[in-house]
Amino acid sequence: MENNEKSITCHFCFSEFELDLAVSPDFSGQVTEIYDCVVCCNPNKIVYEVFGGDVLTLQVSDGNE
Ligand SMILES: [Zn+2]
């Protein structure tokens, strides 16, 4: 497993916080995970695309949907 550290901006309170995305080096595909904001505790839905263990794109949206 490799750790990809990414900064995201909370969908709710716009605070920036860091995520440690554990991605297998041989993994390619799309991952959806819910992370609670460290500041306001609201659920952020994180959708990211991985190719060869590298995180290429990352989107944040409302995890309550
Ligand atoms: Zn927040």
PDB file of the backbone (N, CA, C, O) and the ligand in Angstrom, with CONECT records:
HET     ZN  A 101       1
ATOM      1  N   MET A   1       0.832  -1.200   0.000  1.00  0.00           N
ATOM      2  CA  MET A   1       0.000   0.000   0.000  1.00  0.00           C
ATOM      3  C   MET A   1       0.872   1.257   0.000  1.00  0.00           C
ATOM      4  O   MET A   1       1.881   1.338   0.701  1.00  0.00           O
ATOM      5  N   GLU A   2       0.463   2.209  -0.785  1.00  0.00           N
ATOM      6  CA  GLU A   2       1.117   3.514  -0.774  1.00  0.00           C
ATOM      7  C   GLU A   2       0.162   4.538  -0.209  1.00  0.00           C
ATOM      8  O   GLU A   2      -1.049   4.457  -0.417  1.00  0.00           O
ATOM      9  N   ASN A   3       0.708   5.496   0.504  1.00  0.00           N
ATOM     10  CA  ASN A   3      -0.139   6.563   1.012  1.00  0.00           C
ATOM     11  C   ASN A   3      -0.046   7.777   0.108  1.00  0.00           C
ATOM     12  O   ASN A   3       1.031   8.329  -0.117  1.00  0.00           O
ATOM     13  N   ASN A   4      -1.191   8.175  -0.400  1.00  0.00           N
ATOM     14  CA  ASN A   4      -1.289   9.395  -1.178  1.00  0.00           C
ATOM     15  C   ASN A   4      -1.916  10.460  -0.291  1.00  0.00           C
ATOM     16  O   ASN A   4      -3.107  10.410   0.019  1.00  0.00           O
ATOM     17  N   GLU A   5      -1.108  11.409   0.106  1.00  0.00           N
ATOM     18  CA  GLU A   5      -1.646  12.496   0.919  1.00  0.00           C
ATOM     19  C   GLU A   5      -2.247  13.555   0.030  1.00  0.00           C
ATOM     20  O   GLU A   5      -1.587  14.092  -0.859  1.00  0.00           O
ATOM     21  N   LYS A   6      -3.521  13.852   0.283  1.00  0.00           N
ATOM     22  CA  LYS A   6      -4.215  14.857  -0.507  1.00  0.00           C
ATOM     23  C   LYS A   6      -4.889  15.856   0.418  1.00  0.00           C
ATOM     24  O   LYS A   6      -5.466  15.487   1.442  1.00  0.00           O
ATOM     25  N   SER A   7      -4.809  17.109   0.047  1.00  0.00           N
ATOM     26  CA  SER A   7      -5.579  18.132   0.745  1.00  0.00           C
ATOM     27  C   SER A   7      -6.920  18.289   0.054  1.00  0.00           C
ATOM     28  O   SER A   7      -6.985  18.423  -1.168  1.00  0.00           O
ATOM     29  N   ILE A   8      -7.979  18.273   0.829  1.00  0.00           N
ATOM     30  CA  ILE A   8      -9.283  18.548   0.255  1.00  0.00           C
ATOM     31  C   ILE A   8      -9.932  19.701   1.006  1.00  0.00           C
ATOM     32  O   ILE A   8      -9.561  20.031   2.132  1.00  0.00           O
ATOM     33  N   THR A   9     -10.905  20.295   0.349  1.00  0.00           N
ATOM     34  CA  THR A   9     -11.679  21.360   0.974  1.00  0.00           C
ATOM     35  C   THR A   9     -13.053  20.818   1.312  1.00  0.00           C
ATOM     36  O   THR A   9     -13.758  20.289   0.452  1.00  0.00           O
ATOM     37  N   CYS A  10     -13.424  20.955   2.574  1.00  0.00           N
ATOM     38  CA  CYS A  10     -14.699  20.431   3.038  1.00  0.00           C
ATOM     39  C   CYS A  10     -15.856  21.021   2.232  1.00  0.00           C
ATOM     40  O   CYS A  10     -15.900  22.223   1.967  1.00  0.00           O
ATOM     41  N   HIS A  11     -16.789  20.151   1.850  1.00  0.00           N
ATOM     42  CA  HIS A  11     -17.957  20.575   1.076  1.00  0.00           C
ATOM     43  C   HIS A  11     -18.879  21.478   1.899  1.00  0.00           C
ATOM     44  O   HIS A  11     -19.650  22.257   1.341  1.00  0.00           O
ATOM     45  N   PHE A  12     -18.796  21.370   3.209  1.00  0.00           N
ATOM     46  CA  PHE A  12     -19.750  22.048   4.091  1.00  0.00           C
ATOM     47  C   PHE A  12     -19.187  23.341   4.692  1.00  0.00           C
ATOM     48  O   PHE A  12     -19.838  24.385   4.636  1.00  0.00           O
ATOM     49  N   CYS A  13     -17.988  23.275   5.263  1.00  0.00           N
ATOM     50  CA  CYS A  13     -17.457  24.437   5.987  1.00  0.00           C
ATOM     51  C   CYS A  13     -16.247  25.051   5.288  1.00  0.00           C
ATOM     52  O   CYS A  13     -15.713  26.062   5.744  1.00  0.00           O
ATOM     53  N   PHE A  14     -15.811  24.438   4.177  1.00  0.00           N
ATOM     54  CA  PHE A  14     -14.708  24.964   3.350  1.00  0.00           C
ATOM     55  C   PHE A  14     -13.365  24.980   4.075  1.00  0.00           C
ATOM     56  O   PHE A  14     -12.447  25.692   3.667  1.00  0.00           O
ATOM     57  N   SER A  15     -13.250  24.208   5.134  1.00  0.00           N
ATOM     58  CA  SER A  15     -11.945  24.029   5.760  1.00  0.00           C
ATOM     59  C   SER A  15     -11.121  23.056   4.930  1.00  0.00           C
ATOM     60  O   SER A  15     -11.655  22.132   4.316  1.00  0.00           O
ATOM     61  N   GLU A  16      -9.822  23.278   4.922  1.00  0.00           N
ATOM     62  CA  GLU A  16      -8.946  22.332   4.255  1.00  0.00           C
ATOM     63  C   GLU A  16      -8.428  21.317   5.253  1.00  0.00           C
ATOM     64  O   GLU A  16      -8.006  21.664   6.356  1.00  0.00           O
ATOM     65  N   PHE A  17      -8.466  20.069   4.851  1.00  0.00           N
ATOM     66  CA  PHE A  17      -7.823  19.064   5.692  1.00  0.00           C
ATOM     67  C   PHE A  17      -7.217  17.978   4.821  1.00  0.00           C
ATOM     68  O   PHE A  17      -7.520  17.860   3.634  1.00  0.00           O
ATOM     69  N   GLU A  18      -6.334  17.170   5.458  1.00  0.00           N
ATOM     70  CA  GLU A  18      -5.558  16.200   4.726  1.00  0.00           C
ATOM     71  C   GLU A  18      -6.186  14.818   4.803  1.00  0.00           C
ATOM     72  O   GLU A  18      -6.712  14.406   5.836  1.00  0.00           O
ATOM     73  N   LEU A  19      -6.117  14.127   3.695  1.00  0.00           N
ATOM     74  CA  LEU A  19      -6.540  12.733   3.656  1.00  0.00           C
ATOM     75  C   LEU A  19      -5.342  11.859   3.359  1.00  0.00           C
ATOM     76  O   LEU A  19      -4.474  12.225   2.567  1.00  0.00           O
ATOM     77  N   ASP A  20      -5.298  10.713   3.993  1.00  0.00           N
ATOM     78  CA  ASP A  20      -4.337   9.688   3.619  1.00  0.00           C
ATOM     79  C   ASP A  20      -5.084   8.603   2.863  1.00  0.00           C
ATOM     80  O   ASP A  20      -5.804   7.800   3.455  1.00  0.00           O
ATOM     81  N   LEU A  21      -4.908   8.590   1.564  1.00  0.00           N
ATOM     82  CA  LEU A  21      -5.590   7.590   0.749  1.00  0.00           C
ATOM     83  C   LEU A  21      -4.662   6.396   0.582  1.00  0.00           C
ATOM     84  O   LEU A  21      -3.589   6.505  -0.011  1.00  0.00           O
ATOM     85  N   ALA A  22      -5.087   5.260   1.109  1.00  0.00           N
ATOM     86  CA  ALA A  22      -4.288   4.044   0.988  1.00  0.00           C
ATOM     87  C   ALA A  22      -4.636   3.353  -0.320  1.00  0.00           C
ATOM     88  O   ALA A  22      -5.730   2.811  -0.474  1.00  0.00           O
ATOM     89  N   VAL A  23      -3.704   3.375  -1.255  1.00  0.00           N
ATOM     90  CA  VAL A  23      -3.952   2.841  -2.583  1.00  0.00           C
ATOM     91  C   VAL A  23      -2.917   1.766  -2.892  1.00  0.00           C
ATOM     92  O   VAL A  23      -1.714   1.977  -2.737  1.00  0.00           O
ATOM     93  N   SER A  24      -3.393   0.645  -3.319  1.00  0.00           N
ATOM     94  CA  SER A  24      -2.508  -0.430  -3.715  1.00  0.00           C
ATOM     95  C   SER A  24      -1.764  -0.046  -5.001  1.00  0.00           C
ATOM     96  O   SER A  24      -2.383   0.492  -5.920  1.00  0.00           O
ATOM     97  N   PRO A  25      -0.442  -0.309  -5.091  1.00  0.00           N
ATOM     98  CA  PRO A  25       0.351   0.151  -6.248  1.00  0.00           C
ATOM     99  C   PRO A  25      -0.121  -0.401  -7.583  1.00  0.00           C
ATOM    100  O   PRO A  25       0.127   0.213  -8.620  1.00  0.00           O
ATOM    101  N   ASP A  26      -0.792  -1.537  -7.584  1.00  0.00           N
ATOM    102  CA  ASP A  26      -1.229  -2.111  -8.860  1.00  0.00           C
ATOM    103  C   ASP A  26      -2.719  -1.871  -9.118  1.00  0.00           C
ATOM    104  O   ASP A  26      -3.305  -2.483 -10.010  1.00  0.00           O
ATOM    105  N   PHE A  27      -3.321  -0.983  -8.340  1.00  0.00           N
ATOM    106  CA  PHE A  27      -4.746  -0.736  -8.495  1.00  0.00           C
ATOM    107  C   PHE A  27      -5.017   0.380  -9.499  1.00  0.00           C
ATOM    108  O   PHE A  27      -4.361   1.422  -9.484  1.00  0.00           O
ATOM    109  N   SER A  28      -6.000   0.144 -10.375  1.00  0.00           N
ATOM    110  CA  SER A  28      -6.503   1.194 -11.247  1.00  0.00           C
ATOM    111  C   SER A  28      -8.012   1.142 -11.217  1.00  0.00           C
ATOM    112  O   SER A  28      -8.607   0.069 -11.326  1.00  0.00           O
ATOM    113  N   GLY A  29      -8.631   2.296 -11.070  1.00  0.00           N
ATOM    114  CA  GLY A  29     -10.084   2.321 -11.059  1.00  0.00           C
ATOM    115  C   GLY A  29     -10.596   3.501 -10.273  1.00  0.00           C
ATOM    116  O   GLY A  29      -9.842   4.405  -9.912  1.00  0.00           O
ATOM    117  N   GLN A  30     -11.905   3.481 -10.011  1.00  0.00           N
ATOM    118  CA  GLN A  30     -12.528   4.583  -9.290  1.00  0.00           C
ATOM    119  C   GLN A  30     -12.945   4.129  -7.903  1.00  0.00           C
ATOM    120  O   GLN A  30     -13.470   3.029  -7.729  1.00  0.00           O
ATOM    121  N   VAL A  31     -12.707   4.984  -6.920  1.00  0.00           N
ATOM    122  CA  VAL A  31     -13.013   4.667  -5.532  1.00  0.00           C
ATOM    123  C   VAL A  31     -13.941   5.739  -4.978  1.00  0.00           C
ATOM    124  O   VAL A  31     -13.739   6.928  -5.224  1.00  0.00           O
ATOM    125  N   THR A  32     -14.952   5.321  -4.233  1.00  0.00           N
ATOM    126  CA  THR A  32     -15.825   6.257  -3.533  1.00  0.00           C
ATOM    127  C   THR A  32     -15.738   5.964  -2.043  1.00  0.00           C
ATOM    128  O   THR A  32     -15.956   4.833  -1.609  1.00  0.00           O
ATOM    129  N   GLU A  33     -15.418   6.987  -1.268  1.00  0.00           N
ATOM    130  CA  GLU A  33     -15.333   6.815   0.178  1.00  0.00           C
ATOM    131  C   GLU A  33     -15.953   8.022   0.866  1.00  0.00           C
ATOM    132  O   GLU A  33     -16.016   9.115   0.303  1.00  0.00           O
ATOM    133  N   ILE A  34     -16.405   7.805   2.081  1.00  0.00           N
ATOM    134  CA  ILE A  34     -16.939   8.895   2.888  1.00  0.00           C
ATOM    135  C   ILE A  34     -15.922   9.236   3.982  1.00  0.00           C
ATOM    136  O   ILE A  34     -15.485   8.370   4.740  1.00  0.00           O
ATOM    137  N   TYR A  35     -15.560  10.515   4.042  1.00  0.00           N
ATOM    138  CA  TYR A  35     -14.692  10.989   5.116  1.00  0.00           C
ATOM    139  C   TYR A  35     -15.408  12.097   5.877  1.00  0.00           C
ATOM    140  O   TYR A  35     -15.919  13.045   5.282  1.00  0.00           O
ATOM    141  N   ASP A  36     -15.436  11.967   7.181  1.00  0.00           N
ATOM    142  CA  ASP A  36     -16.000  13.044   7.988  1.00  0.00           C
ATOM    143  C   ASP A  36     -14.982  14.168   8.121  1.00  0.00           C
ATOM    144  O   ASP A  36     -13.801  13.936   8.376  1.00  0.00           O
ATOM    145  N   CYS A  37     -15.467  15.388   7.942  1.00  0.00           N
ATOM    146  CA  CYS A  37     -14.605  16.560   8.092  1.00  0.00           C
ATOM    147  C   CYS A  37     -14.071  16.615   9.525  1.00  0.00           C
ATOM    148  O   CYS A  37     -14.803  16.367  10.483  1.00  0.00           O
ATOM    149  N   VAL A  38     -12.785  16.944   9.655  1.00  0.00           N
ATOM    150  CA  VAL A  38     -12.180  17.012  10.987  1.00  0.00           C
ATOM    151  C   VAL A  38     -12.650  18.249  11.746  1.00  0.00           C
ATOM    152  O   VAL A  38     -12.508  18.313  12.967  1.00  0.00           O
ATOM    153  N   VAL A  39     -13.205  19.228  11.044  1.00  0.00           N
ATOM    154  CA  VAL A  39     -13.629  20.471  11.677  1.00  0.00           C
ATOM    155  C   VAL A  39     -15.113  20.435  12.030  1.00  0.00           C
ATOM    156  O   VAL A  39     -15.482  20.651  13.185  1.00  0.00           O
ATOM    157  N   CYS A  40     -15.979  20.158  11.028  1.00  0.00           N
ATOM    158  CA  CYS A  40     -17.427  20.242  11.270  1.00  0.00           C
ATOM    159  C   CYS A  40     -18.086  18.863  11.356  1.00  0.00           C
ATOM    160  O   CYS A  40     -19.276  18.769  11.658  1.00  0.00           O
ATOM    161  N   CYS A  41     -17.330  17.796  11.095  1.00  0.00           N
ATOM    162  CA  CYS A  41     -17.803  16.408  11.226  1.00  0.00           C
ATOM    163  C   CYS A  41     -18.884  16.022  10.221  1.00  0.00           C
ATOM    164  O   CYS A  41     -19.493  14.962  10.363  1.00  0.00           O
ATOM    165  N   ASN A  42     -19.134  16.837   9.230  1.00  0.00           N
ATOM    166  CA  ASN A  42     -20.083  16.441   8.189  1.00  0.00           C
ATOM    167  C   ASN A  42     -19.422  15.459   7.228  1.00  0.00           C
ATOM    168  O   ASN A  42     -18.211  15.502   7.014  1.00  0.00           O
ATOM    169  N   PRO A  43     -20.238  14.567   6.646  1.00  0.00           N
ATOM    170  CA  PRO A  43     -19.665  13.555   5.750  1.00  0.00           C
ATOM    171  C   PRO A  43     -19.391  14.111   4.348  1.00  0.00           C
ATOM    172  O   PRO A  43     -20.294  14.583   3.657  1.00  0.00           O
ATOM    173  N   ASN A  44     -18.139  14.041   3.960  1.00  0.00           N
ATOM    174  CA  ASN A  44     -17.740  14.409   2.606  1.00  0.00           C
ATOM    175  C   ASN A  44     -17.595  13.146   1.780  1.00  0.00           C
ATOM    176  O   ASN A  44     -16.898  12.207   2.164  1.00  0.00           O
ATOM    177  N   LYS A  45     -18.268  13.143   0.636  1.00  0.00           N
ATOM    178  CA  LYS A  45     -18.119  12.009  -0.282  1.00  0.00           C
ATOM    179  C   LYS A  45     -16.937  12.301  -1.201  1.00  0.00           C
ATOM    180  O   LYS A  45     -16.927  13.291  -1.933  1.00  0.00           O
ATOM    181  N   ILE A  46     -15.950  11.424  -1.147  1.00  0.00           N
ATOM    182  CA  ILE A  46     -14.740  11.589  -1.939  1.00  0.00           C
ATOM    183  C   ILE A  46     -14.755  10.554  -3.055  1.00  0.00           C
ATOM    184  O   ILE A  46     -14.827   9.352  -2.801  1.00  0.00           O
ATOM    185  N   VAL A  47     -14.688  11.029  -4.281  1.00  0.00           N
ATOM    186  CA  VAL A  47     -14.595  10.125  -5.431  1.00  0.00           C
ATOM    187  C   VAL A  47     -13.260  10.394  -6.103  1.00  0.00           C
ATOM    188  O   VAL A  47     -12.982  11.517  -6.522  1.00  0.00           O
ATOM    189  N   TYR A  48     -12.430   9.355  -6.206  1.00  0.00           N
ATOM    190  CA  TYR A  48     -11.135   9.569  -6.849  1.00  0.00           C
ATOM    191  C   TYR A  48     -10.806   8.440  -7.809  1.00  0.00           C
ATOM    192  O   TYR A  48     -11.208   7.289  -7.638  1.00  0.00           O
ATOM    193  N   GLU A  49     -10.053   8.832  -8.831  1.00  0.00           N
ATOM    194  CA  GLU A  49      -9.628   7.880  -9.845  1.00  0.00           C
ATOM    195  C   GLU A  49      -8.163   7.560  -9.644  1.00  0.00           C
ATOM    196  O   GLU A  49      -7.336   8.442  -9.413  1.00  0.00           O
ATOM    197  N   VAL A  50      -7.868   6.293  -9.737  1.00  0.00           N
ATOM    198  CA  VAL A  50      -6.510   5.809  -9.503  1.00  0.00           C
ATOM    199  C   VAL A  50      -6.021   5.092 -10.756  1.00  0.00           C
ATOM    200  O   VAL A  50      -6.744   4.301 -11.362  1.00  0.00           O
ATOM    201  N   PHE A  51      -4.788   5.380 -11.127  1.00  0.00           N
ATOM    202  CA  PHE A  51      -4.160   4.612 -12.199  1.00  0.00           C
ATOM    203  C   PHE A  51      -2.768   4.198 -11.752  1.00  0.00           C
ATOM    204  O   PHE A  51      -1.909   5.040 -11.488  1.00  0.00           O
ATOM    205  N   GLY A  52      -2.555   2.887 -11.669  1.00  0.00           N
ATOM    206  CA  GLY A  52      -1.252   2.369 -11.260  1.00  0.00           C
ATOM    207  C   GLY A  52      -0.821   2.826  -9.879  1.00  0.00           C
ATOM    208  O   GLY A  52       0.369   3.005  -9.620  1.00  0.00           O
ATOM    209  N   GLY A  53      -1.785   3.012  -8.998  1.00  0.00           N
ATOM    210  CA  GLY A  53      -1.471   3.401  -7.626  1.00  0.00           C
ATOM    211  C   GLY A  53      -1.389   4.897  -7.403  1.00  0.00           C
ATOM    212  O   GLY A  53      -1.255   5.346  -6.264  1.00  0.00           O
ATOM    213  N   ASP A  54      -1.468   5.685  -8.484  1.00  0.00           N
ATOM    214  CA  ASP A  54      -1.435   7.146  -8.333  1.00  0.00           C
ATOM    215  C   ASP A  54      -2.843   7.716  -8.403  1.00  0.00           C
ATOM    216  O   ASP A  54      -3.649   7.313  -9.242  1.00  0.00           O
ATOM    217  N   VAL A  55      -3.127   8.650  -7.520  1.00  0.00           N
ATOM    218  CA  VAL A  55      -4.431   9.307  -7.533  1.00  0.00           C
ATOM    219  C   VAL A  55      -4.399  10.415  -8.581  1.00  0.00           C
ATOM    220  O   VAL A  55      -3.626  11.368  -8.474  1.00  0.00           O
ATOM    221  N   LEU A  56      -5.258  10.274  -9.605  1.00  0.00           N
ATOM    222  CA  LEU A  56      -5.251  11.235 -10.713  1.00  0.00           C
ATOM    223  C   LEU A  56      -6.234  12.367 -10.484  1.00  0.00           C
ATOM    224  O   LEU A  56      -5.880  13.538 -10.620  1.00  0.00           O
ATOM    225  N   THR A  57      -7.469  12.026 -10.138  1.00  0.00           N
ATOM    226  CA  THR A  57      -8.474  13.058  -9.922  1.00  0.00           C
ATOM    227  C   THR A  57      -9.160  12.800  -8.598  1.00  0.00           C
ATOM    228  O   THR A  57      -9.213  11.666  -8.123  1.00  0.00           O
ATOM    229  N   LEU A  58      -9.681  13.853  -8.006  1.00  0.00           N
ATOM    230  CA  LEU A  58     -10.352  13.729  -6.722  1.00  0.00           C
ATOM    231  C   LEU A  58     -11.469  14.771  -6.658  1.00  0.00           C
ATOM    232  O   LEU A  58     -11.241  15.963  -6.861  1.00  0.00           O
ATOM    233  N   GLN A  59     -12.672  14.294  -6.374  1.00  0.00           N
ATOM    234  CA  GLN A  59     -13.820  15.195  -6.272  1.00  0.00           C
ATOM    235  C   GLN A  59     -14.470  15.060  -4.903  1.00  0.00           C
ATOM    236  O   GLN A  59     -14.548  13.967  -4.343  1.00  0.00           O
ATOM    237  N   VAL A  60     -14.927  16.165  -4.385  1.00  0.00           N
ATOM    238  CA  VAL A  60     -15.580  16.188  -3.086  1.00  0.00           C
ATOM    239  C   VAL A  60     -17.031  16.620  -3.282  1.00  0.00           C
ATOM    240  O   VAL A  60     -17.309  17.603  -3.970  1.00  0.00           O
ATOM    241  N   SER A  61     -17.953  15.872  -2.669  1.00  0.00           N
ATOM    242  CA  SER A  61     -19.350  16.275  -2.736  1.00  0.00           C
ATOM    243  C   SER A  61     -20.050  15.905  -1.422  1.00  0.00           C
ATOM    244  O   SER A  61     -19.421  15.437  -0.472  1.00  0.00           O
ATOM    245  N   ASP A  62     -21.348  16.124  -1.397  1.00  0.00           N
ATOM    246  CA  ASP A  62     -22.156  15.934  -0.193  1.00  0.00           C
ATOM    247  C   ASP A  62     -22.350  14.453   0.107  1.00  0.00           C
ATOM    248  O   ASP A  62     -22.943  13.735  -0.699  1.00  0.00           O
ATOM    249  N   GLY A  63     -21.859  13.981   1.257  1.00  0.00           N
ATOM    250  CA  GLY A  63     -21.975  12.585   1.615  1.00  0.00           C
ATOM    251  C   GLY A  63     -23.331  12.191   2.191  1.00  0.00           C
ATOM    252  O   GLY A  63     -23.560  11.018   2.488  1.00  0.00           O
ATOM    253  N   ASN A  64     -24.222  13.149   2.351  1.00  0.00           N
ATOM    254  CA  ASN A  64     -25.566  12.849   2.868  1.00  0.00           C
ATOM    255  C   ASN A  64     -26.523  12.382   1.798  1.00  0.00           C
ATOM    256  O   ASN A  64     -27.622  11.924   2.109  1.00  0.00           O
ATOM    257  N   GLU A  65     -26.130  12.489   0.549  1.00  0.00           N
ATOM    258  CA  GLU A  65     -27.053  12.184  -0.548  1.00  0.00           C
ATOM    259  C   GLU A  65     -27.420  10.715  -0.572  1.00  0.00           C
ATOM    260  O   GLU A  65     -28.190  10.286  -1.432  1.00  0.00           O
TER     261      GLU A  65
HETATM  262 ZN    ZN A 101     -16.196  20.771   7.408  1.00  0.00          ZN2+
END
